[in-house]
Amino acid sequence: MQVNKYNAIFPVIFRQKQGLLQLLALAVLAALLTALLPWPVKLLVDYALVERSANTTSDIGYLRNFTAAQLVALAAATSLMLFAASSAATVASSWLWSKTGQSMVVDLSLKLFDRLQHLSRLYHTRHPIADSLSRLTVDTWCVFSIAQALLITPVQNLLTLAVVSVIAWQLDPFLTLLSLALAPVLALSTLLFGKRLKHHATNMREAQSAIMSFVHQTLGAIPLVKAFHHEKLNQQRFQELSGSAINATRRNTLVDNSFKLFNGVVLSAGLAIVLFFGSQRVIEGSITIGSLLVFMGYLRTLQGEAESLLLTYANLKTAEASLARVMEIIDAPEDINDAESARLLPRSSKARTLDIRFENVSFGYEPDRPIIKDVTLNIPAGKTVALVGGSGSGKSTLASLIPRFFDIDAGQILVGNKPVQDIALQSLRERISLVLQDPYLLPLTIAENIAYGKPEASREEIIQAATTANASAFIRKLPQGYDTVLGERGVTLSGGQRQRLSIARALLKDAPILILDEPTSALDNRTESLFFSALTELIKGRTTIIVAHRLSTIRKADLIVVLDDGRISEQGSHEELLTNNGLYADMYRIQHPEEFNVEENKAA
């Protein structure tokens, strides 16, 4: 793993430096306790269970004052205390690491969530929501594994290895060197399995993410699924994706277990070799039986720490797969951001005095496929302008350029005589309210939905906005009134009710620019009439852009702009455009043939 490639994650790890320092102190204590654990066995074997002679007690003369029974009791008590202390240190370390590691995960999740919110709409149209959700809730745990693999476990293991190796060297340098000879073999195993572990872990995560994306898409389109009776086909597709995920998991598990098996065989062989030579040295009288048992205990500790390091390496490779997915979001270019010269709009601009101008504007979602082509348009402050045209003509796209949901490819857009690129995004979007075809209500209370654009609003302001939007009557009939919690995306309300709540939300925000993107296309005539009754109050004194498909809704607009294939085909008032007998007149004639039939009959 190239550590410098993931520098963005290290500040998240080291932000928890207090917890890391506490873990280091516990690691030192645990290493010392681990080194002491086998010594009661040496005491028991060399001084209590065998014949005591000058040769066995000269090194610790005061032990001659204890009887064998007393030495057994002393060894047992010491062993119990050491074990209790070691266990307590392990429990404390585990608890502290859980707390510290989870704080790292929360920090990374917050960073990723903030990043996802700031990425452009273009990014989100290209990446499924479920995939982003998987990265946010699952892949962010990689910081836990990375910190554990690069800091926590290596520090604990290396401290233990160092302390135990030093003491083992004092007991028998030859056996210590023999034990350490296993390291090159284990390193070779790591190199052989490393790339495979990461490759299969990546495939497993991608397969799991594909399942989440498919489930999210399917459950989000249940009406469509039922209408076209796609349950069986979706079941088959889910089974295929699940099969792919199972196969990827099996392959990952096979490689992981093969890695563990190979290392286990190496470590077991090493233990057998050391046991053989150690026994020979006991027979020769070079070391005592107790010393051999202490050394074997140390060897098991050395092997356990080595196994832990190897397992950590395998987990690190799995975490790298998740980390790569996290870094894709962190490193994603932020298409829409504030220029260094960006400034706030003057506070006085909150009055209804903002005009909008498009000057030779061109834009395309793909560089070689322009949607908007050389558009020049002036929208006076406080006036209502309607954008009409056929499907795919660029109406909604043109409106979305005003709040800089996308950046233009050529020309410039001015709001209040300032290019939008020179206005701070927050300042620009504070001056714009949106009422969309889909009102995007959240599973919050009605009051919270209305106040979404102005969270500090009082209850009186919320009620006033709802009353002006003709929404208060149906809100009062709900079980908890303004405190009624809506279903997902407001499915517990009718289309007209949702739209009136969106108008109340726009009213409460009280912005000088209003954009309505086909807000009535899904409403019946009666609901549409109620909608426009509420809308009349909303557009007063505001610079308003209405994207419309139903032409009856924009007859009273100050200016109607007709788009065709991304260009302005014609513009003028309703009467002027009918007189021109161009594209607008053709569209209106198709939608309202009865008006033209009456005129033809009169002429006849």
VEXBA-790707 format. One record per residue (C-alpha): residue in one letter; x, y, z. Coordinates in steps of 0.001 Angstrom, whole numbers, padded with zeros to 6 digits, always signed. Last residue first. Layout:
BEGIN
aXYZ/...
% end
This chain:
BEGIN
a-067038+031187-041592/a-064872+033532-039541/k-066940+032805-036461/n-066619+029063-037047/e-062845+029413-037450/e-062628+031373-034183/v-064613+028723-032336/n-062470+025950-033815/f-059332+027851-032721/e-060466+027959-029111/e-061537+024298-029155/p-058116+023174-030413/h-056488+024084-027091/q-053410+021880-026616/i-052649+021395-030306/r-053400+025036-031142/y-051160+026178-028303/m-048232+024171-029660/d-048752+025453-033202/a-049107+029049-031949/y-045883+028673-029973/l-044025+027309-033009/g-045018+030224-035220/n-048312+031945-035975/n-046812+035365-035211/t-050272+036469-034015/l-050315+033689-031433/l-046893+034841-030258/e-048020+038418-029896/e-051142+037457-027935/h-049210+035339-025436/s-046539+038007-025007/g-043178+037828-026776/q-040405+035417-027632/e-039362+033264-030572/s-037122+030308-031438/i-034670+030702-028607/r-032164+027898-029042/g-031659+024586-027226/d-033418+022446-029830/d-036448+024760-029851/l-037103+027158-027004/v-040069+029552-026871/v-039768+032478-024452/i-042990+033954-023057/l-042742+037409-021488/d-044937+039227-018982/a-046674+035946-018144/k-050479+036047-018253/r-050854+033099-020636/i-048498+030960-018533/t-050709+028193-017116/s-052718+027622-020295/l-049479+026620-022006/r-049219+023276-020269/h-045544+022376-020634/a-044213+025156-018476/v-040911+026306-017008/i-041825+029425-015046/i-039159+032004-014242/t-040150+034663-011704/t-038430+037883-010654/r-040481+038625-007567/g-042822+041551-006901/k-045836+039301-006454/i-044912+035767-007512/l-045987+034070-004270/e-049350+035758-003919/t-050493+034583-007323/l-049068+031114-006639/a-051719+030304-004057/s-054531+030857-006565/f-052330+029162-009116/f-052275+025991-007041/l-055986+026063-006327/s-056656+026235-010089/e-054176+023427-010721/t-055985+021290-008179/r-059238+021846-010083/n-057630+021220-013489/d-055750+018055-012472/l-052148+018204-011380/a-049122+016292-012756/s-047791+019040-015046/t-048529+021743-012478/p-045044+022554-011113/e-043301+022459-014512/d-040076+023969-013075/l-041025+027059-011068/i-038074+029350-010368/l-038510+032323-008017/i-036013+035131-007524/p-036358+037731-004741/a-036319+035123-001937/d-038950+035037+000828/k-037884+031703+002309/l-041336+031516+003885/l-043052+031944+000537/a-040917+029213-001042/r-041832+026772+001748/a-045495+027733+001488/i-045275+027091-002269/s-043748+023647-001586/l-046569+022944+000847/r-049056+023876-001864/q-047320+021446-004216/r-047584+018586-001741/q-051276+019266-001216/g-051907+019298-004963/g-050134+015994-005469/s-052067+014331-002652/l-050481+013689+000717/t-049290+010481+002453/v-046622+010057-000231/g-044757+013087+001137/r-041342+011998-000146/e-041287+009216+002500/g-044303+009674+004751/l-045034+012980+006457/v-044883+013577+010194/t-047874+015576+011446/d-046691+018405+013712/y-048434+021069+011613/g-051762+019375+012277/q-051342+016318+014475/p-054147+014185+013014/l-054466+016161+009736/k-057539+018389+009296/r-055582+021528+010237/i-053115+020850+007396/f-055967+020613+004857/a-057176+024136+005643/s-053724+025671+006161/a-052523+024920+002624/n-053961+027844+000656/a-050400+029146+000071/t-051111+032333+002066/t-052304+030191+004974/a-049198+027967+004815/a-046909+031024+004873/q-048807+032510+007832/i-048653+029210+009713/i-044877+028998+009231/e-044383+032633+010289/e-046451+032057+013450/r-044475+028894+014261/s-041270+030950+014155/a-038716+030630+011354/e-035155+029673+012355/p-035056+026762+009902/k-035612+029055+006882/g-035371+026991+003678/y-036696+023848+005401/a-039338+025851+007287/i-042248+024375+005302/n-040829+020868+005694/e-040219+021381+009421/a-043811+022543+009936/i-045162+019561+008000/t-043176+017223+010243/l-040258+015318+008756/p-040084+012494+006208/l-038869+014962+003539/l-040863+016667+000799/y-039204+016798-002593/p-041733+019024-004416/d-041649+016953-007625/q-042716+019317-010406/l-040524+021905-008731/v-041017+025095-006757/l-037615+026690-006226/s-036633+029809-004292/i-033569+031876-005200/r-031832+034698-003316/e-030219+032364-000759/r-028895+030436-003753/l-026683+033314-004851/s-025330+034129-001380/q-024530+030479-000707/l-022836+030124-004086/a-020662+033218-003633/i-021219+035518-006625/d-018474+036044-009209/q-019402+032903-011162/v-022984+034222-011272/p-021833+037240-013265/k-023091+040388-011473/n-025668+042814-012904/g-028264+041711-010311/v-027899+038161-011603/l-025741+037830-014708/i-025266+034688-016796/q-022231+034452-019078/g-021143+033157-022453/a-019689+029684-022989/d-019544+026272-021298/i-021993+027048-018491/d-021619+025769-014948/f-024292+023433-013582/f-026530+023726-010523/r-025464+027326-010819/p-028635+028878-009341/i-029403+030361-012817/l-028196+027338-014826/s-031116+025214-013638/a-033562+027419-015588/l-031778+026711-018892/t-031743+022970-018179/s-035435+022988-017388/k-036293+024552-020746/g-033693+022759-022892/s-035755+021653-025927/g-035772+018048-024751/s-039550+017820-024650/g-041100+020601-026698/g-040989+024274-025831/v-041867+026762-023138/l-039963+029087-020795/a-042217+031626-019052/v-040984+034979-017776/t-042579+036843-014872/k-041268+040326-014063/g-039919+041739-010766/a-036482+042483-012165/p-036289+042276-015939/i-035438+038920-017590/n-033119+039510-020564/l-032244+036619-022870/t-029330+035607-025089/v-028982+031874-025751/d-026018+030634-027822/k-026950+026945-027748/i-028301+025162-024663/i-028168+021352-024828/p-024669+021060-026282/r-023384+017521-026999/d-019595+017544-027526/p-018617+018475-023964/e-021275+016283-022307/y-023891+017800-020024/g-024030+020688-022482/f-024085+024455-022123/s-024092+027604-024255/v-024927+031152-023143/n-024637+034086-025551/e-025560+036552-022779/f-028243+035411-020358/r-029496+038206-018126/i-031325+038133-014796/d-032777+041071-012844/l-032756+041391-009082/t-034747+044223-007500/r-037287+042484-005262/a-035469+043437-002055/k-032987+040848-000889/s-030473+042728-003011/s-030158+045261-000195/r-027962+042750+001598/p-025370+043170-001132/l-024618+039944-003014/l-021670+038167-001456/r-018398+038025-003346/a-016540+035477-005449/s-013000+036563-006413/e-011394+033308-005289/a-014019+031463-007328/d-016667+029555-005409/n-017318+025984-006412/i-019297+023933-008906/d-017511+021065-010637/e-015997+019671-007438/p-013569+017126-008840/a-013929+013721-007176/d-010968+013135-004845/i-013090+012709-001694/i-015671+010659-003607/e-013195+008304-005273/m-011258+008285-001978/v-014128+006475-000280/r-014173+003764-002949/a-010392+003353-002681/l-010751+003099+001098/s-013206+000240+000708/a-010750-001782-001379/e-007890-000748+000905/a-009852-002140+003864/t-009677-005637+002366/k-005927-005268+001890/l-005589-004015+005458/n-007571-006973+006755/a-005022-009307+005151/y-002186-007269+006653/t-003862-007387+010056/l-004044-011163+009780/l-000299-011186+009101/l+000400-008925+012071/s-001817-011041+014329/e-000089-014212+013156/a+003268-012630+013997/e+001982-011647+017440/g+000755-015171+018046/q+004026-016615+016783/l+006025-014439+019132/t+003686-015294+022018/r+003944-018993+021223/l+007716-018544+021153/y+007624-016726+024455/g+005758-019613+026022/m+008267-021979+024479/f+011052-019868+026006/v+009437-019962+029415/l+009048-023727+029059/l+012687-024041+028017/s+013747-021920+030997/g+011741-024143+033315/i+013350-027246+031853/t+016730-025714+032569/i+019210-024494+029991/s+022611-025599+028709/g+022306-028947+030476/e+022941-030982+027321/i+019527-032605+027736/v+017989-029136+028058/r+019851-028027+024934/q+018512-030999+022991/s+014982-030151+024126/g+015434-026629+022785/f+016576-027968+019435/f+013426-030072+019045/l+011042-027442+020440/v+012521-024803+018107/i+011933-027050+015102/a+008386-027942+016164/l+007469-024282+016725/g+008859-023325+013332/a+006790-026027+011651/s+003713-024697+013423/l+004475-021149+012264/v+004967-022206+008649/v+001807-024340+008657/g-000211-021484+010149/n+001164-019076+007565/f+000039-021311+004727/l-003372-021850+006314/k-003966-018123+006935/f-003194-017216+003324/s-005310-020090+002046/n-008114-018860+004320/d-007975-015372+002790/v-007765-016703-000769/l-010769-018979-000226/t-012755-016279+001611/n-012277-013802-001251/r-013288-016443-003794/r-016345-017321-001736/t-017310-013669-001315/a-017068-013057-005072/n-019165-016163-005730/i-021779-015046-003195/a-021896-011544-004692/s-022332-012931-008195/g-025099-015228-006978/s-026804-012310-005232/l-026661-010310-008461/e-028210-013192-010399/q-030887-013759-007744/f-031754-010060-007747/r-032092-010186-011532/q-034376-013199-011309/q-036519-011516-008669/n-036648-008379-010799/l-037904-010436-013727/k-040545-012065-011529/e-041760-008780-010037/h-041865-007005-013393/h-045651-006865-013704/f-045599-003690-015807/a-047805-001666-013452/k-046381-003431-010403/v-042792-002541-011202/l-043775+001002-012193/p-045596+001546-008894/i-042633-000012-007007/a-040070+002378-008534/g-038047+003324-005441/l-038096-000292-004310/t-036485-001334-007588/q-033830+001383-007702/h-032831+000848-004066/v-032719-002941-004496/f-030568-002616-007624/s-028157-000183-005988/m-027812-002337-002866/i-027120-005448-004961/a-024493-003619-007024/s-022813-002436-003809/q-022401-006038-002660/a-020808-006979-005983/e-018470-003987-005818/r-017431-004890-002266/m-016682-008515-003235/n-014704-007509-006322/t-012588-005156-004218/a-011911-007878-001626/h-010902-010252-004428/h-008334-007824-005798/k-007001-006775-002377/l-006403-010365-001243/r-004897-011314-004592/k-002444-008412-004442/g-001256-009382-000935/f-001045-013186-001295/l+002458-013646-002673/l+003969-010621-000924/t+002572-011654+002455/s+003801-015219+002029/l+007296-013894+001293/a+007169-011868+004512/l+006165-015002+006443/v+009177-016877+005074/p+011482-013944+005891/a+010143-013781+009512/l+010564-017477+010356/a+014282-016957+011069/l+013221-015047+014203/s+012598-018336+016004/l+016033-019729+015189/l+017634-016454+016263/t+015884-016745+019648/l+016886-020401+019974/f+020542-019465+019479/p+020428-016446+021802/d+019154-018494+024772/l+017647-017061+027991/q+018936-013509+027586/w+017805-013521+023969/a+014335-014554+025143/i+014255-011458+027388/v+015109-009141+024472/s+012762-010983+022115/v+009847-010737+024586/v+010223-006979+024966/a+010644-006348+021226/l+007891-008722+020116/t+005457-007205+022628/l+006278-003685+021469/l+006042-004811+017844/n+002633-006418+018338/q+001037-003487+020194/v+002492-000913+017811/p+001607-003016+014752/t-001988-003583+016020/i-002809+000052+016766/l-000979+001945+014046/l-001099+000772+010423/a-003594-002094+010664/q-005823-000603+013367/a-005806+002797+011728/i-006595+001213+008358/s-009300-001053+009802/f-011142+001790+011545/v-010612+004091+008550/c-012139+001348+006371/w-015365+001748+008326/t-016176+004509+005827/d-016909+001762+003270/v-020119+000702+004988/t-022306+003741+005756/l-021084+006421+003344/r-019801+004151+000587/s-022992+002099+000676/l-025111+005256+000603/s-023201+006524-002444/d-023873+003201-004174/a-027525+003302-003136/i-027908+006804-004572/p-026704+005647-007976/h-023834+007692-009469/r-024097+009552-012794/t-026990+011836-011882/h-025231+012536-008569/y-022099+013830-010287/l-024107+016094-012599/r-025978+017461-009593/s-022654+018811-008394/l-020677+017619-005383/h-021215+019709-002260/q-023632+017349-000537/l-021428+014335-001277/r-018430+016109+000260/d-020329+016939+003436/f-021400+013308+003714/l-017818+012147+003137/k-016411+014433+005823/l-019156+013475+008257/s-018569+009792+007521/l-014820+010262+008057/d-015411+011875+011447/v-017924+009187+012455/v-015482+006444+011459/m-012693+008090+013461/s-014960+008319+016497/q-015679+004618+016034/g-011967+003909+016226/t-011499+005867+019448/k-014410+004210+021278/s-013619+000707+020025/w-009932+001309+020728/l-010696+002349+024304/w-012882-000693+024902/s-010335-003084+023403/s-007449-001499+025348/a-009373-001644+028622/v-010289-005298+028011/t-006692-006190+027128/a-005287-004323+030145/a-007791-006092+032419/s-006838-009455+030917/s-003133-008763+031482/a-003780-007697+035093/a-005895-010784+035777/f-003305-013071+034140/l-000461-011476+036101/m-002405-011766+039331/l-003324-015412+038697/s+000237-016353+037730/t+001582-014674+040834/a-000902-016511+043035/a-000158-019879+041404/a+003597-019388+041552/l+003443-018312+045200/a+001225-021294+046096/v+003594-023687+044356/l+006575-021986+045999/q+004913-022354+049416/a+004321-026042+048818/a+007950-026530+047771/t+009126-024808+050948/f+010489-021313+050825/n+013762-020075+052372/r+015801-021553+049522/l+014029-019030+047230/y+016297-016322+048757/g+019206-017587+046700/i+017840-016718+043288/d+020636-017663+040867/s+022018-020218+043279/t+018756-022046+043383/t+018935-024624+040631/n+022620-025429+040850/a+022612-025410+044629/s+020009-028123+044592/r+016249-028314+044652/e+014880-031581+043368/v+012189-030788+040808/l+008589-029593+041194/a+009157-026504+043335/y+012198-024578+042158/d+012684-025277+038463/v+009123-026220+037548/l+007083-023787+039635/l+009402-020826+039271/k+009685-021429+035530/v+005881-021616+035331/p+005601-018374+037345/w+007844-016837+034673/p+005522-017475+031687/l+003336-014336+032220/l+006119-011778+032738/a+006714-010936+029073/t+002969-010619+028477/l+002709-008208+031416/l+005456-006016+029970/a+003836-005980+026516/a+000394-005187+027998/l+001782-002203+029917/v+003459-000813+026786/a+000248-001342+024773/l-001805+000398+027485/a+000411+003466+027203/l+000094+003402+023406/l-003692+003134+023683/q-003746+006240+025867/l-001660+008058+023264/l-004085+006990+020503/g-007103+008164+022517/q-005553+011591+022939/k-004485+011654+019287/q-008039+011238+017962/r-007543+013887+015252/f-004657+011662+014181/i-006957+009271+012329/v-009061+011852+010482/p-005902+013809+009600/f-004533+010537+008154/i-007393+010006+005698/a-006417+012592+003097/n-002873+011224+003010/y-004117+008120+001225/k-001657+007960-001672/n+001148+008789+000744/v+000755+005321+002291/q+001367+003433-000937/m+000000+000000+000000/
% end
